[in-house]
Amino acid sequence: MKPHFVHVYTTIRVKVAVTAAGHAAAMRDVEAIVGTGIFPVRLLPNAAAVIDAEPAEEITGFLVDEADDPEFERSCSYDAEYRPYEDGPA
């Protein structure tokens, strides 16, 4: 048996607070924060075999919640190009 180093690319969810005119503007604002090349969250390895962790360099989608909507009735899921998912969960 030989040791192996395996890089696992996963998507993580990061909740970011922004003030914007609407969902599209909110997503653009968040992408400007998260997509700058300097990820604003630290991922800490929490198992002995994990050597390093960092986010994948790809945004695969968005979920937009409105702050004044505690029941998430106006929440919407979008793909990476800001298109709402038709049948996907909010």
Secondary structure, 3 states (H helix, E strand, C coil): CCCCCCCCCCCCCCCCCCCCCCHHHHHHHHHHHHCCCCCCCCCCCCCCCCCCCCCCCCCCEEEECCCCCCCCCCCEEEECCCCECCCCCC
